[in-house]
Amino acid sequence: RQRQMCIRDRHMDEVFYLANLPEELPAGLSAAAHYCRSGWRQGIDPSPEFSTSYYLTTNPDIRDSGVNPFWHYLIAGREEGRLPVHPGGWRHSVLSRQTSFKSYCDDWLREDAPGEVLDATELAGRLAASRRCEGLMISVGHDDYRNSPGGVQLCIELEELAARDRDYDYLNLHPWQPLPKLAGAGDDVLLSVILNGETVGVASASELSDAFTEIAAPADTEMVIHHLAGHAPEAIIALAERLEIGRAHFWLHDYFTLCTSYTLQRNNVSPCDAPCVTSNACRICLFGKEREDQLERLSGLFERLDITLVAPSEAALDFWQARTGLRPVDTVVNPHVVLEETSASNTIDVADDDPVRIAFVGTPAPHKGWPIFAELQRRLAAEECYEFWFFGAAPPGSSQVRHVPTHVRASDPESTARQITSHQIELVLHWASWQETFSFSTFEALCGGAYVLTNPGSGNVARAVGQLGRGAIFDDPEALYEFARSDGLKALAQRARVSRRNASFAASFSNMTFDLIGSSLSP
């Protein structure tokens, strides 16, 4: 009982604990009681600040004594200088789970079966029955954009929406089995086929190609590649040649064309900036060998098709051109969003002594800066003048961060920006550890009246903050933490409040590839 009370008192993060519990918490049992009875023996952590397995591994005397490790740490361990977590932090956690590139990919494998797999005749019949427009846009993606939140998925949705106004059917092809790499060169990949937002079925790439022979694709057929993860480039080439499509637009949403690690994170923990594929940096990386094979296969795609490389920002195009050997026939910059400053409207007055509200928007991943946000929250947790918020699809797993569920759709792309405004968020942290090609969350923050906290290596995020003067760019995390200690965040939040009262931004969203191929086919 004493141990439970000690653990319950301000130290145990119940939201975090329950999020990592492999089964339902038994009725009538608190999280603290569960941890004391069996949780620590299962290796479950009571909070992000304490690793049960690490404490027991590095303190064999505690392990052999059978004492609850968290209780020991609270009453004696920290005074004795024992560490609660590995000093390597989240990086050590990631590296310890990565044993090989194969095991990394195996974690992506689905446990279910695809069900009915269509042959060419069945697929052709379904496509013919559902076609309604003169033109056809074939869109290649990496997952089901309708259900997966994310920037690339929103881009595909925006493009599909634009197709309806331009007399184009929109045919999306993505691998039934998502993968973090290319499929094998000889793989007849199973593809999920979606036409105008409705599921058609699952078919192999070869049967899909044969199906088009049966129904005769229209002359006005376009191809756009949004992402190749899970695809075999050779099958994309074969499909394009079967349909006599000589060109394709290829969007530079990320840097998958430079490396299998699409955010250029060596071993998923540190930025690498895409060094030479034969460098030692690649040889010690989880993705090194796969990258070499992938670049060779992508060069074949660029040689066989006339590729127009479409970048969402000048920053992305500049970075890509400096590091690639791929040669598109053309390049163009087409921003996903264009911001226009407007007069303030529907602003919410905030008192000067109200808490500063700091948020994280989007996917809480390391390459987006989630560990920096979590550390900032930890360092400021004792100060009541700060509140921390998270705007995203799933709860972040911390009771110290308030969650606002969001999933932006093309039908209402400004929904998160409105949420940021209505919850009076002044600062949004986007600490990308890679050269972001674009950032919807940055645009959402700015349109919501918030300032953005970032670093020089965040690509288009840092460029947008620098150009608009709405935020701050810090050289490293310690500079951010020192800025917070000196009350700099409070002053910056006050500037954001004043700016919100005086002016705001309106967002104009791209029609994606339809901005580049002309207007409607209709007379």
C-alpha positions in Angstrom: 0.0 0.0 0.0 2.8 2.4 0.9 4.5 1.7 -2.4 1.3 2.4 -4.4 0.8 5.7 -2.6 4.3 6.7 -3.2 4.1 5.9 -6.9 0.7 7.4 -7.3 1.7 10.7 -5.8 2.7 12.9 -8.8 5.1 10.3 -10.3 3.1 7.8 -12.2 1.7 8.8 -15.6 -1.5 6.8 -15.9 -2.2 7.8 -19.5 1.2 6.7 -20.6 1.1 3.5 -18.6 -2.3 2.4 -19.9 -1.2 3.2 -23.5 1.6 0.7 -23.1 -0.4 -2.0 -21.2 -0.7 -5.0 -23.5 -4.1 -5.9 -22.0 -7.1 -4.2 -20.4 -6.6 -3.0 -16.8 -8.6 -5.3 -14.5 -11.7 -3.8 -13.0 -11.2 -2.0 -9.8 -7.5 -1.9 -10.1 -5.6 1.4 -10.5 -2.6 1.8 -12.8 -0.3 2.2 -9.8 -1.7 -0.9 -8.1 -1.3 -2.9 -11.4 2.3 -1.7 -11.7 3.1 -2.7 -8.2 1.5 -6.1 -8.5 2.7 -7.3 -11.9 3.5 -4.4 -14.3 7.1 -3.9 -13.3 7.7 -7.7 -13.6 6.3 -7.4 -17.2 8.8 -4.6 -17.9 6.1 -2.0 -18.4 7.3 1.6 -17.7 5.3 3.8 -15.3 6.2 7.0 -17.1 8.3 8.3 -20.0 10.9 9.3 -17.4 11.5 5.9 -16.0 12.6 2.7 -17.8 11.8 -0.4 -15.7 14.0 -2.7 -17.8 17.0 -0.3 -17.8 16.9 0.3 -14.1 16.8 -3.5 -13.3 19.6 -4.2 -15.9 21.9 -1.5 -14.6 21.2 -2.2 -10.9 21.6 -6.0 -10.4 21.3 -5.6 -6.6 17.8 -4.2 -7.0 16.9 -6.9 -9.6 18.1 -9.7 -7.3 16.4 -8.2 -4.3 12.9 -8.5 -5.9 12.1 -4.8 -4.9 9.8 -2.8 -7.0 12.3 -0.7 -9.1 10.3 2.5 -9.5 9.5 2.5 -5.7 13.2 2.0 -5.0 14.2 4.8 -7.3 11.7 7.3 -5.7 12.7 6.6 -2.1 16.5 5.9 -2.5 17.8 5.5 -6.1 17.8 9.0 -7.3 19.5 10.2 -4.1 22.1 7.6 -4.7 22.7 8.9 -8.3 21.1 5.9 -10.1 19.8 6.8 -13.6 16.1 6.2 -14.3 16.6 5.9 -18.1 19.4 5.3 -20.5 21.4 8.5 -21.0 21.1 7.9 -24.8 17.4 8.6 -24.4 15.0 7.8 -27.3 17.9 7.2 -29.7 19.1 4.3 -27.6 15.5 2.9 -27.5 15.3 3.0 -31.3 18.7 1.5 -31.8 18.2 -1.3 -29.3 15.1 -2.5 -31.3 16.8 -2.5 -34.7 18.6 -5.8 -35.3 18.6 -5.9 -39.1 16.9 -4.3 -42.1 14.9 -7.4 -42.6 13.5 -7.3 -39.1 12.7 -3.6 -39.5 10.7 -4.5 -42.7 9.0 -7.5 -41.0 7.4 -5.2 -38.5 5.3 -3.8 -41.3 3.9 -7.1 -42.4 0.1 -7.4 -42.1 -1.4 -10.4 -40.3 -4.6 -10.6 -42.4 -5.1 -11.9 -45.9 -6.2 -9.8 -48.9 -9.4 -11.7 -49.4 -10.6 -11.8 -53.0 -7.9 -11.1 -55.6 -9.3 -10.0 -58.9 -8.1 -11.3 -62.3 -7.8 -9.0 -65.3 -11.4 -9.7 -66.6 -13.1 -9.1 -63.3 -11.1 -6.0 -62.7 -11.7 -4.7 -66.2 -15.5 -5.2 -65.7 -15.5 -3.3 -62.4 -13.5 -0.4 -63.8 -15.6 -0.1 -66.9 -18.8 -0.1 -64.9 -17.4 2.7 -62.6 -15.8 4.9 -65.2 -17.7 8.2 -65.7 -15.2 10.7 -67.1 -13.3 11.3 -70.4 -9.9 11.6 -68.8 -8.0 9.3 -66.5 -5.4 10.1 -63.8 -3.4 7.2 -62.6 -2.1 8.0 -59.1 0.7 5.9 -57.5 0.8 6.1 -53.7 2.2 4.1 -50.8 -0.9 3.5 -48.6 -4.7 4.1 -48.3 -4.9 7.8 -48.3 -8.5 7.7 -47.2 -7.7 6.2 -43.8 -4.1 7.2 -43.0 -3.5 10.8 -41.7 -0.5 12.5 -43.2 0.7 15.1 -45.6 1.1 12.9 -48.6 -2.3 11.4 -48.1 -3.9 14.9 -47.9 -2.1 15.8 -51.2 -3.7 12.8 -52.9 -7.1 13.7 -51.5 -6.8 17.3 -52.8 -5.8 16.0 -56.2 -8.7 13.5 -56.3 -11.1 16.4 -55.4 -9.7 18.5 -58.2 -10.2 15.6 -60.7 -13.9 15.8 -60.3 -14.0 19.3 -61.6 -11.8 18.5 -64.6 -13.6 15.6 -66.1 -11.0 13.0 -65.0 -11.5 9.7 -63.3 -9.0 9.3 -60.5 -7.5 5.9 -60.1 -5.3 5.4 -57.1 -2.9 2.4 -56.9 -1.2 1.5 -53.6 0.4 -1.7 -52.3 -2.0 -3.9 -50.4 1.0 -4.7 -48.2 2.7 -1.4 -47.2 6.5 -1.5 -47.0 9.2 0.9 -46.0 11.2 0.0 -49.1 10.7 -0.9 -52.8 9.1 -4.3 -53.5 11.4 -6.8 -55.1 12.2 -6.4 -58.8 10.5 -9.6 -59.7 7.5 -9.2 -57.4 4.1 -9.1 -58.9 2.8 -6.7 -56.3 -0.7 -6.9 -55.0 -2.3 -3.5 -55.5 -5.3 -2.0 -53.8 -7.3 -0.2 -56.5 -9.5 2.8 -55.7 -11.5 4.7 -58.4 -12.9 8.1 -57.5 -12.6 7.4 -53.8 -14.4 4.0 -53.9 -12.7 0.7 -53.5 -12.6 -1.4 -56.6 -10.6 -4.4 -55.2 -7.2 -6.0 -55.0 -5.3 -7.2 -58.1 -1.7 -8.0 -59.0 0.2 -5.5 -61.0 0.3 -7.8 -64.0 -3.5 -8.4 -63.9 -4.0 -4.7 -63.6 -1.9 -4.1 -66.7 -3.9 -6.8 -68.6 -7.2 -5.3 -67.5 -6.4 -2.0 -69.2 -5.8 -3.9 -72.4 -9.4 -5.2 -72.2 -11.0 -1.9 -71.6 -8.7 0.3 -73.6 -7.5 3.3 -71.5 -8.6 6.7 -72.9 -6.1 8.8 -74.9 -6.3 11.4 -72.2 -4.5 9.3 -69.6 -2.0 10.9 -67.1 0.3 9.3 -64.5 1.4 10.8 -61.3 3.7 9.2 -58.8 3.3 10.4 -55.2 5.3 7.7 -53.5 7.0 4.4 -54.6 7.3 2.7 -51.2 6.0 -0.9 -51.6 6.0 -0.7 -55.4 8.3 -2.3 -57.9 9.4 0.5 -60.3 9.7 -2.1 -63.1 5.9 -2.7 -62.8 5.2 1.0 -63.0 7.3 1.2 -66.2 5.5 -1.8 -67.7 2.1 -0.3 -66.9 3.0 3.1 -68.4 4.4 1.4 -71.6 1.3 -0.8 -71.9 -0.9 2.3 -71.8 1.5 4.2 -74.1 2.1 6.8 -71.4 5.4 8.5 -72.2 5.6 10.9 -69.3 4.8 11.0 -65.6 4.8 13.7 -62.9 6.8 12.6 -59.8 6.2 14.5 -56.6 9.1 15.2 -54.2 7.0 14.9 -51.1 10.0 13.5 -49.2 13.5 12.1 -50.1 12.6 8.5 -50.9 14.3 9.0 -54.3 17.6 9.7 -52.4 17.4 6.9 -49.8 15.2 4.2 -48.4 15.2 6.3 -45.2 12.9 8.9 -46.8 13.6 11.5 -44.1 17.4 10.8 -44.4 17.8 9.6 -40.8 20.9 7.4 -40.4 19.7 4.3 -38.4 16.5 6.2 -37.8 18.2 8.4 -35.2 20.3 11.2 -36.7 20.2 13.3 -39.9 22.6 12.3 -42.7 21.9 14.7 -45.6 22.2 11.9 -48.1 26.0 11.3 -48.4 27.6 9.3 -51.2 26.2 5.8 -51.3 29.7 4.3 -51.1 30.6 6.4 -48.0 31.4 4.9 -44.6 28.3 6.7 -43.3 26.1 4.5 -45.5 28.1 1.4 -44.7 27.2 1.7 -41.0 23.6 2.5 -41.6 20.6 0.2 -41.4 19.5 1.4 -44.9 22.9 1.5 -46.6 22.8 -1.7 -48.7 19.1 -1.3 -49.6 19.8 2.3 -50.6 22.4 1.2 -53.2 20.0 -1.2 -54.9 17.1 1.3 -54.7 19.0 4.1 -56.4 20.0 1.8 -59.3 16.3 0.8 -59.8 15.0 4.3 -59.6 17.5 5.4 -62.2 15.9 2.9 -64.6 12.5 4.5 -64.0 13.8 8.0 -64.8 15.6 6.7 -67.9 12.5 4.9 -69.3 9.9 7.6 -68.5 9.9 11.3 -69.2 9.7 12.4 -65.6 8.7 15.9 -64.6 10.0 16.3 -61.0 7.5 18.4 -59.0 8.8 20.0 -55.7 6.5 21.6 -53.2 9.2 24.2 -52.3 12.4 25.8 -53.6 14.1 24.6 -50.6 13.2 21.0 -51.4 14.3 21.3 -55.1 17.6 22.9 -54.2 18.5 20.2 -51.7 17.4 17.4 -54.0 19.3 18.6 -57.1 22.5 19.0 -55.0 22.4 15.3 -53.9 20.9 13.2 -56.7 22.1 11.6 -59.8 18.6 11.2 -61.2 17.9 13.3 -64.3 14.2 14.3 -64.9 13.3 15.9 -68.2 12.0 18.9 -66.3 11.6 20.3 -62.8 8.9 22.6 -61.4 8.0 24.1 -58.0 4.3 23.9 -57.2 3.6 24.7 -53.5 1.0 22.7 -51.7 -0.3 25.8 -50.0 0.1 29.5 -50.6 -0.4 31.9 -47.7 -1.9 35.3 -48.0 -1.9 37.8 -45.2 -5.4 39.1 -44.4 -6.9 41.3 -41.7 -7.6 39.6 -38.4 -11.1 38.2 -37.9 -12.8 36.2 -35.2 -9.8 36.6 -32.9 -10.0 35.5 -29.3 -8.7 38.0 -26.7 -6.3 36.5 -24.2 -5.3 38.1 -21.0 -1.6 38.8 -20.5 -1.4 36.6 -17.5 -3.1 33.6 -19.2 -0.9 30.5 -19.6 1.3 30.3 -22.6 0.0 27.4 -24.8 2.6 25.4 -26.7 1.5 22.7 -29.1 2.8 19.9 -31.3 0.8 19.3 -34.5 0.8 16.2 -36.6 2.6 12.9 -36.2 4.5 12.6 -32.9 7.6 11.1 -34.4 11.3 11.7 -33.7 12.1 13.1 -37.1 9.3 15.7 -36.5 10.7 16.8 -33.2 8.4 15.0 -30.7 11.3 14.1 -28.3 12.3 17.8 -28.2 8.7 18.8 -27.4 8.5 16.1 -24.7 11.7 17.4 -23.1 10.5 21.0 -23.2 7.3 19.9 -21.5 9.3 18.0 -18.8 11.6 21.0 -18.1 8.6 23.4 -17.8 6.3 21.0 -16.0 6.7 22.7 -12.6 5.7 26.1 -14.0 2.0 26.7 -14.0 2.3 29.5 -16.6 2.7 26.9 -19.5 0.2 24.4 -21.0 1.2 21.8 -23.6 -1.2 20.6 -26.3 -1.1 17.9 -29.0 -3.2 18.1 -32.2 -3.2 14.7 -34.0 -5.1 11.6 -34.7 -4.2 9.4 -31.7 -3.5 10.4 -28.0 0.2 11.1 -27.5 0.4 8.9 -24.4 1.1 11.5 -21.8 -1.3 12.9 -19.2 0.7 16.1 -19.1 -0.2 17.0 -22.7 -3.8 17.8 -23.7 -5.0 16.1 -26.8 -7.2 17.6 -29.5 -8.2 14.8 -32.0 -7.6 16.0 -35.6 -7.5 14.4 -39.0 -7.4 16.9 -41.8 -9.4 16.0 -45.0 -9.4 17.6 -48.4 -13.1 18.6 -47.8 -12.0 20.8 -44.9 -8.3 21.3 -45.1 -8.3 24.3 -42.6 -9.9 22.3 -39.7 -6.8 22.1 -37.7 -5.9 25.8 -38.1 -9.3 26.6 -36.7 -8.7 24.3 -33.8 -5.4 26.0 -33.1 -7.2 29.4 -33.1 -10.1 28.3 -30.9 -7.8 26.7 -28.3 -5.7 29.9 -28.2 -2.4 28.2 -29.1 0.4 30.8 -29.3 3.4 28.6 -30.1 3.8 25.4 -32.2 7.0 23.4 -32.1 8.1 21.7 -35.3 11.6 20.6 -34.8 12.2 18.5 -37.9 15.6 16.7 -38.0 15.5 16.6 -41.8 15.1 19.0 -44.7 11.3 19.1 -44.8 10.1 19.5 -48.3 6.8 21.0 -47.1 4.9 21.1 -43.8 1.1 21.3 -43.6 1.4 21.6 -39.8 3.5 24.8 -40.2 0.9 26.3 -42.4 -1.8 25.3 -40.0 0.1 26.9 -37.1 0.5 30.2 -39.0 -3.1 30.3 -40.2 -4.2 29.5 -36.7 -2.3 32.6 -35.4 0.6 30.7 -33.7 4.3 31.3 -34.0 6.6 28.4 -34.9 9.6 27.1 -33.0 12.1 25.3 -35.2 15.8 24.7 -36.1 18.0 25.7 -39.2 18.0 22.1 -40.5 14.2 21.8 -40.9 14.2 22.8 -44.5 11.0 24.5 -45.7 9.9 25.0 -42.1 12.8 27.2 -41.2 12.6 29.0 -44.6 8.9 29.8 -44.0 9.5 31.0 -40.4 12.4 33.2 -41.6 10.5 34.7 -44.5 7.4 35.5 -42.5 9.1 36.4 -39.2 6.5 34.5 -37.2 8.5 32.3 -34.9 12.0 31.6 -33.8 14.9 29.4 -35.2 17.2 27.9 -32.6 20.6 26.3 -33.4 20.1 23.4 -31.1 17.7 22.1 -28.4 19.7 23.6 -25.6 19.3 27.0 -27.1 15.6 26.5 -27.1 15.6 25.3 -23.4 17.7 28.3 -22.4 15.4 30.6 -24.2 12.5 29.1 -22.2 14.4 29.5 -18.9 15.0 33.2 -19.7 11.3 33.8 -20.2 11.8 34.1 -24.0 8.9 31.9 -24.8 6.6 34.1 -22.8 7.7 37.2 -24.7 7.4 35.3 -28.0 3.9 34.2 -27.1 2.9 37.8 -26.3 4.1 38.8 -29.8 2.0 36.0 -31.3 -1.0 37.3 -29.4 -0.5 40.8 -30.7 0.0 39.6 -34.3 -3.1 37.5 -34.1 -5.1 40.6 -33.2 -3.7 42.6 -36.1 -3.5 40.2 -39.0 -3.9 36.5 -40.0 -3.2 34.2 -42.9 -5.5 32.6 -45.3 -4.5 29.4 -47.1 -5.0 28.6 -50.8 -4.5 24.9 -51.4 -3.0 23.4 -54.5 -4.9 21.3 -57.1 -1.6 19.3 -57.2 -0.8 17.8 -60.6 -3.9 19.4 -62.1 -2.2 22.8 -61.7 0.4 21.5 -64.2 -1.5 19.6 -66.9 -4.1 22.2 -68.0 -7.8 22.8 -67.4 -10.8 20.6 -67.9 -11.1 18.3 -70.9 -14.8 19.3 -71.2 -15.7 21.6 -74.1 
